[in-house]
Structures are given as C-alpha cells and as structure tokens.
Amino acid sequence: MLLAIDIGNTNITLGLFREEQCVFFGRLASHTRRTADEYAILSRQLLELRGVPYSHITAVVMGSVVPALTGVLDDAMHLAFGLRAFNVTHTARLPVRNLYAKPGEVGIDRIANAAGGIARHGAPLLVVDLGTAVTIDVLSRDREYLGGAILPGIAMSSEALSRGTARLPLAKPRMPDQAIGRTSVESIRSGIMHGLVGAIDHLIDLIWAELGYTTAIVATGGQAPAIIAASRHVKVDDPEITLFGLAAIWRLNHDAQGHRLPPETPPAQDDPPKTKGDAE
C-alpha cells in the first residue's frame, strides 16, 4: 500500500492507498521542533489506533510546503517503516501542464490539488483550498495549470487583527448567525467569515470572465463546509483531494513494480494561453 503525506503549515495529513482507494485518513500537528523520532512514533501510533496494518506499506509519497519538516518526515518514515519517501517537486512527472510563469514557485500542495482535482473531478476546474492560506487554483479545459489566487486564511486573519490592534480580541473563527455583530468577537467573525465568502465568490466570477467559460468547483480544507454553506458558487467538498493528487503523481513517476521512472524532459514553455481579459 502507498502512504501519502501532505505536510502543511498547520497539519500533516496522512492517507493510505490500496490501489486508488484511500483506506485511511488522519492528521498530525505540524511542529518544526518535533524530531524524526517523535514523528516516527506518532505515525505508527496513529495507524495502530485506527487498526491499520502499517506492515503492508510498500511506498511513501510526500508533498511539503514546510522545508524545515521535509527531511524530518522523510527520516521519520525511514525509522517507522524502513522506507524513503518520494518527495514531489515541480520536476516530477505531472498529470497537468504547469503554465505558472516560474513553475518552481508553485506550492506542492497546489500542484497536488491540481492532480487530485483532475483525477477526481475532471477539467476545467477550480480548486479552493481553505488552509493556513486560502488558495484558488485554475485548471483549464486542456488540463493546464494556469495559476490562481492566494488569500490570508481564516485563523491568520483573526490573529493578525488581534496582534495588530490594541483592543481587539482573538476571536475563534466560525460562521456567525448574522452579519451585524453586536460584540467585538461577533463583528470580527462576521467580517472574516462573510468577507472570505464574498472574496472567493468574487474571484470566481473574475476568473470565469477571464477564462471565457465556467468551470466545476471543488473545495478542501477544514473550513470548507462553512464556506460551502454560504457561498453562491462553491458547493462540493473533497477533504482528501491533496492526498489523491500525491498518490496520482507517485503512480505517474513509478512503474508497476514501484521502480522510479526517469524524469521527463520538460517541453519548452509557450506563452500562457490568453484569457478573455488579455489585450490582443
């Protein structure tokens, strides 16, 4: 079985795949001060707690946006399971063509979301990831990764208001019952949550106008259900899309026996396709 690991700024998400089916899904907290020994113990304990036979793990794929934890988790997997992880980078074989101006700048979580989105929902597609940062990624009709938008995440916005002001409290984000807040906490929740929904819906309208066509939309991340309940456009939640994307990338880079395939020579990058709003 294939163990997929998504190392994010807040959580480390693990998924165990038998063929193309995810049979286990769990989370650990991201802490840069934890050692490989600690993560090895936590990973095995998490699998044991869920009754998952970790002895059946034959390969590990990993995508990380936290460089300080990349090597730590690789060492942890070697300690826990005797395996070295395949660390996904922009040089790997991908199921989408990366048309970002500087392909290496794209976060691996965004590339994995694109790969998982194509595999599970097809194209064209927008993937809205509600993590530490909020990202909207755009996949064209031709399965091209075009880029997207990045916003501050919900918790980050609340913390910034509290840190940057003298009297505003730290409000635990949740969707308020009404738009008019009658306390500071209610007002912060209204501004952050309703403001984020409005920003996402507005960006989707702008993206569709630039593309010249509409797309399917899928959301992921812990706050996805709250956003879906209030959004005009976002209606589908796929919490495992990043892990499915990492698993899809691993399969594309290995043969049936699990042997690593040589990297493809990337084709010369053409100019990104013009969208409706580009000047002729």
C-alpha positions in Angstrom: 0.0 0.0 0.0 1.0 3.6 -0.6 1.2 6.1 2.2 0.7 9.7 1.1 1.8 12.6 3.3 0.8 16.2 2.9 3.0 18.5 5.1 1.2 21.8 5.6 1.8 24.8 7.8 -0.8 23.7 10.4 -1.4 20.0 9.9 0.4 16.9 8.4 -2.3 14.8 6.7 -1.7 11.1 6.0 -3.6 8.9 3.7 -3.1 5.2 3.0 -4.0 3.9 -0.5 -4.8 0.4 -1.7 -4.8 0.7 -5.5 -6.7 4.0 -6.0 -8.8 3.7 -2.8 -8.0 5.7 0.3 -8.5 3.3 3.2 -7.1 5.5 6.0 -7.1 9.3 6.6 -5.6 11.0 9.6 -3.8 14.2 10.8 -0.9 15.2 13.0 0.0 18.7 14.0 2.9 20.5 12.2 5.6 21.4 14.7 9.1 22.2 13.5 10.6 21.4 16.9 9.5 17.8 16.7 12.1 15.3 15.8 12.1 12.4 13.3 11.9 10.0 16.3 8.7 11.7 17.6 7.0 11.7 14.2 8.0 8.1 13.6 6.3 7.1 16.9 3.3 9.3 16.2 2.8 7.9 12.7 2.9 4.3 13.8 0.7 5.0 16.8 -1.9 6.8 14.6 -2.1 3.8 12.3 -2.3 1.4 15.1 -5.0 3.4 16.8 -7.1 3.1 13.6 -6.3 -0.6 13.2 -4.3 -0.1 10.0 -1.6 -2.7 9.3 1.3 -0.5 8.6 3.5 -3.5 7.8 1.6 -3.5 4.4 3.1 -0.1 3.5 5.3 -0.6 0.5 6.0 3.1 -0.6 5.7 6.6 0.7 5.0 9.8 -1.3 5.3 13.2 0.3 4.5 16.8 -0.6 5.7 19.6 1.7 5.3 23.3 1.9 7.3 23.4 5.2 11.0 22.9 4.3 12.1 22.5 7.9 9.9 19.4 8.2 10.6 17.8 4.8 13.8 16.0 5.9 12.4 15.3 9.3 9.4 13.4 7.9 11.5 11.5 5.4 13.7 10.3 8.3 10.6 9.5 10.3 9.2 7.3 7.6 12.5 5.5 7.3 12.5 4.9 11.1 8.9 3.9 11.3 8.5 1.8 8.1 12.0 1.4 6.6 11.1 3.4 3.6 12.4 6.6 2.0 9.7 9.0 0.7 9.3 10.1 -2.9 9.3 13.9 -2.4 7.2 15.6 -5.0 8.7 18.7 -6.6 7.9 20.7 -9.7 10.4 18.5 -11.7 8.3 15.3 -11.2 6.1 13.9 -14.0 2.7 15.6 -13.5 -0.7 14.9 -14.9 -1.1 18.6 -15.7 1.0 21.1 -17.7 2.3 23.7 -15.3 2.0 27.1 -17.0 3.0 29.2 -14.0 5.5 31.9 -15.0 8.0 30.4 -12.6 6.9 26.7 -12.2 9.1 26.1 -9.2 7.3 28.8 -7.2 4.0 26.9 -7.1 3.4 25.2 -3.8 3.4 21.4 -3.9 0.0 21.4 -2.2 -1.4 23.4 -5.1 0.2 21.0 -7.7 -1.2 18.1 -5.7 -4.6 19.7 -5.6 -4.5 20.1 -9.3 -3.5 16.5 -9.8 -6.2 15.2 -7.5 -8.8 17.6 -9.0 -8.1 16.3 -12.5 -8.3 12.7 -11.3 -11.5 13.0 -9.3 -13.4 15.9 -10.9 -12.0 16.4 -14.4 -11.4 19.7 -16.2 -11.9 22.6 -16.4 -11.9 23.0 -12.6 -11.3 25.5 -9.8 -9.8 24.1 -6.5 -10.5 26.2 -3.4 -8.2 25.1 -0.6 -9.1 26.6 2.8 -5.9 26.1 4.8 -3.5 28.3 6.6 -3.7 30.4 3.4 -6.6 30.2 1.1 -5.8 29.3 -2.5 -7.9 29.2 -5.6 -6.2 27.2 -8.4 -7.3 27.2 -12.0 -7.2 24.2 -14.4 -8.1 24.8 -18.0 -10.2 22.7 -20.4 -6.8 21.4 -21.7 -5.7 20.2 -18.3 -3.3 23.1 -17.9 -2.4 24.6 -14.5 -2.8 28.3 -15.1 -2.2 29.7 -11.6 -4.8 31.3 -9.4 -5.1 33.5 -6.3 -3.8 33.4 -2.7 -5.6 35.0 0.3 -4.9 35.0 4.1 -6.5 32.1 5.8 -9.3 32.4 8.4 -7.1 31.8 11.5 -4.3 34.0 10.1 -6.8 36.9 9.6 -8.1 36.6 13.1 -4.6 36.5 14.6 -3.5 39.5 12.5 -6.4 41.6 13.8 -5.6 40.7 17.4 -1.8 41.3 17.0 -2.1 44.5 15.0 -4.6 46.3 17.3 -4.6 47.4 20.9 -8.1 46.3 21.9 -9.5 43.7 19.5 -9.6 40.2 21.0 -8.5 37.0 19.4 -11.8 35.5 18.0 -12.0 31.8 17.3 -13.4 31.9 13.7 -16.8 30.4 13.0 -19.6 31.4 10.7 -21.8 33.9 12.7 -25.6 33.7 12.8 -25.9 37.2 11.5 -23.9 39.8 9.6 -24.4 42.6 12.2 -22.1 41.8 15.0 -23.1 43.1 18.5 -19.8 42.4 20.2 -16.2 42.7 19.0 -16.0 38.9 18.7 -19.2 38.8 16.6 -18.1 41.6 14.4 -14.7 40.0 13.8 -16.4 36.7 12.9 -18.8 38.5 10.6 -16.0 40.4 8.8 -13.7 37.5 8.4 -16.2 34.7 7.5 -18.6 36.6 5.4 -15.8 38.7 3.9 -13.9 35.5 2.8 -17.0 34.0 1.2 -17.6 37.3 -0.7 -13.9 37.4 -1.8 -14.0 33.8 -3.0 -17.2 34.2 -4.9 -16.0 37.5 -6.4 -12.7 35.9 -7.5 -14.5 33.0 -9.1 -16.6 35.5 -11.1 -13.4 37.3 -12.2 -11.7 34.0 -13.1 -14.6 32.8 -15.2 -14.7 36.1 -17.0 -11.0 35.9 -17.8 -11.3 32.3 -19.0 -14.4 33.0 -21.1 -16.2 29.9 -19.7 -17.3 28.5 -16.4 -15.8 25.5 -14.6 -16.6 22.9 -11.9 -15.5 24.0 -8.4 -14.3 21.8 -5.5 -13.3 22.9 -2.0 -11.0 21.3 0.5 -9.7 22.1 4.0 -11.2 22.2 7.4 -13.3 25.3 6.9 -14.8 24.1 3.5 -18.2 23.0 5.0 -18.7 26.5 6.5 -17.8 28.3 3.3 -19.9 25.9 1.1 -22.9 26.7 3.3 -22.7 30.4 2.5 -21.1 30.5 -1.0 -23.0 31.2 -4.2 -20.5 29.1 -6.2 -18.7 26.6 -4.0 -20.9 23.5 -3.3 -18.6 20.4 -3.4 -16.2 19.4 -0.5 -13.4 16.9 -1.2 -11.2 16.7 2.0 -8.9 14.1 0.5 -8.1 15.8 -2.8 -4.5 16.7 -2.0 -3.7 13.1 -0.9 -5.3 11.7 -4.0 -3.2 14.1 -6.0 0.1 13.0 -4.3 -0.9 9.4 -4.9 -1.6 10.1 -8.6 1.8 11.8 -9.0 3.5 8.9 -7.4 1.9 6.4 -9.8 2.8 8.6 -12.8 6.5 8.5 -11.6 6.8 4.8 -10.9 6.3 1.6 -12.9 4.0 -1.3 -11.8 6.8 -2.7 -9.6 7.3 0.6 -7.8 10.5 1.5 -9.6 11.2 5.2 -10.2 10.8 6.3 -13.8 13.3 8.8 -15.2 12.0 12.4 -15.1 10.6 13.7 -18.3 12.5 16.5 -20.2 10.0 19.4 -19.8 8.9 20.9 -23.1 9.7 24.4 -23.8 7.2 26.7 -22.2 5.0 28.5 -24.6 3.4 31.8 -23.6 0.5 31.1 -21.3 -2.8 31.0 -23.2 -4.6 34.3 -23.5 -7.7 34.7 -21.5 -10.7 36.8 -22.4 -9.3 39.8 -20.4 -5.9 39.8 -22.1 -5.0 42.6 -24.5 -4.6 41.4 -28.1 
